[in-house]
């Protein structure tokens, strides 16, 4: 029996506007305060993690659904053994006590990590965006050829002239009835930063010869759930070898914390799934979040045993040295005022007024750690092309070693950001 994903979002997003991150037509994320609040549980929804020896995941899910009246949403067999389901409250303890169950996680909300932007005009000819220039990607003859990067986001514009030739596959984790085309814009923006084509139009990405996989885990409003993200991670795990997927970018966040033990201590299914993807040889790059607070209070940023976490640099001219105009989020070449910080943050990258691709064949300028993370994901693709077989920690350490230290081109008046700014010119 095949259990497919279902579109659950019309139901889960209705109860509280405070839990929903809304995108305006001008690309601005307008809900203040960063990720969903700690009371961000999706009522009645859970992720059931099965023991590795529990048997066929879909068969177990179907059997438990029949026995306990569960509504199966997704089944997983790669990043996790288990399934997501609507579980009646009076059946929850029975599910938890099943001998095949390792643990049960509450399903929680996540949202895209971007901020209000600017002009959506199309450049008259190809330009090098300030972010790509600031990380010196154009100086590198290495363009990331053949390295697959999965973008877990709102999808990607599958026909965009600056992206289409680099898109090799897609998965929609919200519904089986539609492809992974972007109905928001955020995912296309992220994808362009990573791998917009080096052609005669629009913009160019950090790794313009890398390949993209569009994995839609967030809806048209930029919101999703742990269960939808795990669906995306599960697809990446299943297809990593065939598509040469070496990097995952997740420019999204929600409330949470790390136990430093891949979620096994606090029953965190999302952390567990990311660790499984890590162990499969995939480097996971994530946004630090936009709350101007400790990144240790947001996930996946807090999972420092499994991900590369990226803060945002305010850069206005694409050059080091702090000589450009001030931005709305700080002086040129300083860490953005909205950016999260703390020991879990590994690298910084440009994240203010970043021009990139958008849905409908368009272009847009937005800000956020959402924009910083894909600069690092693109740099990771360059590193892996030059250093095949590197583990995620070797990628992290290599990028950190090659990065620009504080005071050597940028400054941190806040004293909160010791992390270097990624540099891609010599990877």
C-alpha positions in Angstrom: 0.0 0.0 0.0 1.5 3.4 -1.0 0.9 6.3 1.4 1.4 9.7 -0.3 1.7 13.2 1.1 -1.5 15.3 1.3 -2.1 19.0 1.3 -2.6 19.9 4.9 -2.0 23.6 4.9 -5.4 25.0 4.4 -6.3 23.5 7.8 -3.1 24.1 9.8 -2.6 27.7 8.8 -6.1 28.9 9.7 -6.2 29.0 13.5 -3.8 31.8 14.3 -2.3 34.6 12.2 0.4 35.0 14.8 1.8 31.7 13.8 1.9 32.5 10.1 4.6 34.3 8.2 2.9 36.3 5.4 4.6 37.4 2.2 3.4 40.5 0.4 3.6 40.9 -3.3 6.6 43.1 -3.0 8.5 40.2 -1.4 8.6 41.4 2.1 8.1 39.1 5.0 6.0 41.3 7.2 5.4 39.2 10.4 7.6 40.7 13.0 9.7 38.8 15.5 11.3 36.0 13.5 10.2 32.4 13.7 6.9 31.0 15.0 6.4 31.3 18.7 7.1 28.5 21.2 3.4 27.5 21.2 3.7 26.7 17.5 2.5 23.1 17.7 0.2 22.0 14.9 -2.8 20.7 16.9 -3.2 17.0 16.7 -0.3 16.4 14.3 2.7 14.3 15.2 5.8 12.6 13.7 6.2 9.0 14.7 9.8 7.8 14.5 10.0 4.0 14.2 12.8 1.8 15.4 15.2 0.8 12.7 14.0 -2.9 13.0 10.3 -2.1 13.0 9.8 -3.4 9.4 8.4 -1.8 6.3 7.6 1.9 7.1 4.5 2.2 5.0 3.1 -1.1 6.1 3.6 -0.2 9.8 2.0 3.2 9.2 -1.0 1.6 7.5 -1.4 -1.0 10.2 -1.2 1.6 13.0 -3.6 3.9 11.1 -6.2 1.1 10.9 -5.7 0.1 14.6 -5.7 3.6 16.1 -7.7 5.8 13.7 -4.8 7.8 12.5 -4.7 10.1 9.5 -1.5 9.5 7.7 0.1 12.7 6.1 3.5 11.5 5.0 5.6 8.3 5.3 9.4 8.3 5.5 11.9 5.6 4.8 15.3 7.2 4.3 16.0 10.3 6.5 13.8 8.7 9.1 11.9 5.5 9.5 8.4 6.6 10.4 5.5 8.7 9.4 3.6 11.9 10.1 0.0 11.7 11.1 -3.1 13.2 12.7 -3.4 11.3 16.0 -6.6 11.6 18.2 -5.5 12.7 21.7 -7.0 9.7 23.3 -4.9 7.4 21.1 -1.6 9.2 21.5 -0.3 7.1 24.4 -1.2 3.9 22.7 0.9 5.0 19.7 3.8 6.0 21.9 3.7 2.6 23.7 3.8 0.5 20.5 7.0 -1.6 20.7 7.9 -0.6 17.1 8.0 3.2 18.1 11.2 4.8 19.1 9.6 8.2 19.9 6.9 10.7 18.9 7.5 14.4 18.1 5.0 17.1 18.0 4.7 18.6 14.5 5.6 22.3 14.6 5.5 25.3 12.3 8.5 26.8 10.4 8.8 29.8 8.1 11.0 31.4 5.5 13.8 33.6 7.0 13.6 36.7 4.8 12.8 40.4 5.3 11.3 43.3 3.3 13.0 44.0 0.0 13.1 46.5 -2.8 12.9 46.8 -6.6 11.9 43.9 -8.8 13.2 45.4 -12.0 14.9 43.2 -14.5 18.6 44.1 -15.1 19.1 45.2 -18.8 22.0 42.8 -19.0 23.6 40.3 -16.7 25.0 41.8 -13.5 27.1 40.3 -10.7 25.0 40.9 -7.6 26.7 42.6 -4.7 26.6 39.4 -2.6 28.3 37.3 -5.2 30.9 40.0 -5.7 31.4 40.4 -1.9 32.3 36.7 -1.5 34.6 36.8 -4.6 32.9 33.9 -6.4 33.6 35.4 -9.8 37.3 35.3 -9.1 37.2 31.5 -8.9 37.5 29.4 -12.1 35.7 26.7 -10.2 32.0 27.1 -10.9 30.7 24.0 -9.0 30.1 21.9 -12.1 27.9 18.9 -11.5 27.4 19.4 -7.7 23.8 19.0 -6.8 22.2 21.4 -4.3 18.7 20.7 -3.0 16.8 23.9 -2.1 14.2 23.1 0.6 11.9 26.1 0.3 8.8 27.4 -1.5 9.9 25.7 -4.7 11.8 27.1 -7.6 10.5 28.9 -10.8 11.0 25.8 -13.1 11.0 27.9 -16.3 13.0 30.9 -15.2 15.5 31.7 -17.9 18.3 32.2 -15.3 17.6 28.9 -13.5 15.8 26.3 -15.7 18.9 24.8 -17.3 20.4 24.0 -13.9 17.3 22.4 -12.4 17.6 18.6 -12.5 14.7 17.4 -10.4 11.9 18.4 -8.1 9.6 17.2 -5.3 6.5 18.8 -3.9 6.0 17.7 -0.2 2.7 19.5 0.2 0.7 17.8 -2.5 1.1 15.1 -5.2 -1.1 17.0 -7.5 1.4 19.8 -8.4 5.1 20.0 -9.2 7.7 22.0 -7.3 7.1 25.3 -9.1 7.5 28.3 -6.8 4.2 30.1 -5.9 5.9 32.5 -3.5 9.2 33.7 -4.8 11.4 33.1 -1.8 12.7 29.7 -3.0 13.6 31.1 -6.5 15.5 33.9 -4.9 17.5 31.5 -2.8 18.1 29.2 -5.8 19.5 32.2 -7.9 22.0 33.1 -5.2 23.3 29.6 -5.4 23.3 28.8 -9.1 21.8 31.4 -11.4 23.3 30.8 -14.8 26.3 32.7 -16.1 24.6 33.8 -19.3 23.7 37.1 -20.9 20.6 38.0 -18.7 19.7 38.8 -15.1 22.1 37.7 -12.4 24.8 35.1 -11.8 25.1 32.8 -8.8 27.9 31.8 -6.6 28.2 28.4 -8.3 26.6 28.9 -11.7 27.3 25.4 -13.0 26.0 23.6 -10.0 22.7 21.7 -10.4 19.5 22.5 -8.5 16.8 20.3 -7.0 13.6 22.1 -6.2 12.1 20.6 -3.0 8.9 22.4 -2.0 8.4 22.2 1.7 6.9 25.7 2.3 3.5 26.9 1.0 2.6 30.1 -0.9 2.7 32.1 2.3 6.2 30.9 3.2 5.1 28.6 5.9 5.5 24.9 6.5 5.9 22.2 9.2 8.5 19.9 10.5 6.7 17.0 8.8 6.9 18.7 5.4 10.6 19.5 5.9 11.3 15.9 6.9 9.5 14.8 3.7 12.0 17.0 1.8 14.9 15.6 3.6 13.7 12.0 3.1 13.5 12.7 -0.7 17.0 14.1 -0.6 18.3 11.0 1.1 16.6 8.7 -1.4 17.9 10.6 -4.4 21.3 11.9 -3.3 23.3 9.3 -5.1 21.4 9.4 -8.4 21.4 13.2 -8.6 24.8 13.8 -6.9 23.1 15.9 -4.2 25.9 17.1 -2.0 24.4 20.2 -0.4 21.0 21.1 1.1 20.0 24.7 1.7 17.3 25.5 4.3 16.6 29.2 4.6 13.8 28.7 7.1 13.4 28.6 10.9 11.2 27.8 13.8 11.3 27.8 17.6 13.4 25.0 19.2 16.7 23.9 20.6 19.4 21.3 20.2 20.2 18.5 22.6 23.6 17.9 20.9 22.5 14.3 20.4 20.7 14.3 17.0 17.4 14.7 18.8 17.5 11.4 20.6 17.5 12.9 24.0 14.5 15.3 23.6 12.6 13.3 20.9 13.3 15.8 18.1 12.4 14.2 14.8 13.6 17.1 12.7 17.1 17.0 14.2 17.2 13.2 13.8 16.4 13.5 10.1 19.0 16.2 9.5 21.6 14.0 11.2 20.7 11.1 8.9 21.1 13.3 5.9 24.5 14.5 7.2 25.5 10.9 7.7 24.6 10.2 4.1 27.3 12.6 3.0 25.2 15.7 2.4 26.3 19.1 3.8 23.3 21.0 5.2 23.5 24.8 5.3 20.8 26.8 7.2 19.9 30.4 8.0 20.7 31.7 11.5 17.3 33.5 11.7 16.2 37.1 11.8 15.2 37.7 15.4 18.3 39.6 16.5 18.7 37.0 19.2 20.5 33.8 20.0 20.4 31.3 17.2 20.4 28.6 19.8 16.6 29.2 20.3 15.8 28.5 16.6 15.9 25.4 14.5 17.5 24.1 12.4 20.1 26.8 13.2 20.7 25.4 16.7 21.7 21.9 15.4 25.4 22.7 15.5 26.3 19.0 15.4 24.8 18.6 12.0 24.5 21.9 10.0 26.4 25.0 8.9 24.6 28.0 10.4 24.9 31.4 8.6 24.4 34.9 9.8 23.8 38.0 7.6 26.3 40.7 6.6 25.1 44.2 5.6 27.1 45.0 2.5 26.0 47.8 0.1 28.8 47.9 -2.5 30.0 44.3 -3.0 33.4 45.3 -1.7 35.2 44.8 1.6 36.4 47.7 3.7 33.2 49.4 4.9 33.3 52.3 2.4 29.8 51.8 0.9 26.6 53.6 1.9 24.8 52.6 5.1 21.9 50.2 4.9 18.7 50.0 6.8 20.2 47.2 8.9 23.6 48.7 9.6 26.7 50.3 8.2 28.4 48.8 5.2 30.4 45.6 6.1 28.9 45.2 9.5 26.7 42.3 10.7 23.0 43.0 10.0 21.0 44.2 13.0 18.4 41.6 12.5 20.8 38.7 12.3 20.8 36.0 15.0 24.1 35.3 16.7 25.9 33.0 19.1 28.2 30.0 19.3 26.1 27.9 17.0 26.7 30.3 14.1 29.6 29.2 11.8 29.9 31.8 9.0 28.5 35.1 7.9 27.5 36.0 4.3 25.8 38.9 2.5 22.2 39.1 3.5 21.0 42.7 2.9 19.5 44.1 -0.3 20.4 41.0 -2.3 19.2 40.9 -5.9 18.3 37.5 -7.3 15.8 35.6 -9.3 12.1 35.5 -8.5 8.9 33.6 -9.5 7.4 34.3 -12.9 10.7 34.9 -14.6 11.3 38.0 -12.5 14.0 39.4 -10.2 13.7 40.9 -6.8 15.8 42.4 -4.0 15.2 41.1 -0.4 17.1 40.8 2.8 17.5 38.2 5.5 19.6 35.3 6.7 17.6 33.5 4.1 19.8 35.3 1.6 23.0 34.7 3.5 22.7 30.9 3.7 22.6 30.3 -0.1 25.9 32.2 -0.5 27.4 29.6 1.8 25.6 26.8 0.1 27.0 27.9 -3.2 30.5 28.1 -1.7 30.0 24.6 -0.3 29.3 23.4 -3.8 32.6 25.0 -5.0 34.5 23.4 -2.1 33.0 20.0 -2.8 33.8 20.2 -6.5 37.4 21.0 -5.6 37.6 18.5 -2.6 35.4 15.6 -3.5 34.4 13.2 -0.7 34.7 15.9 2.0 32.5 15.4 5.1 30.2 18.2 6.2 32.5 19.1 9.0 35.5 19.3 6.6 33.4 21.6 4.4 32.5 23.8 7.4 36.1 23.9 8.6 37.4 24.6 5.1 35.0 27.5 4.5 35.8 28.9 7.9 39.5 28.7 7.4 39.2 30.5 4.0 36.8 33.1 5.4 37.4 36.8 6.1 38.1 37.3 9.8 36.5 40.2 11.7 38.5 43.4 11.2 40.0 42.2 7.9 37.3 43.8 5.6 34.3 43.9 7.9 33.7 44.9 11.5 31.3 44.0 14.3 30.3 46.9 16.5 27.9 44.7 18.4 30.6 42.3 19.5 28.2 39.4 18.9 29.6 38.0 15.7 33.1 36.4 15.7 32.3 34.2 12.7 34.2 35.0 9.5 32.5 36.1 6.3 32.6 33.4 3.6 35.1 33.9 0.8 34.7 31.7 -2.4 37.5 33.1 -4.5 40.1 30.4 -3.8 38.1 27.3 -3.0 
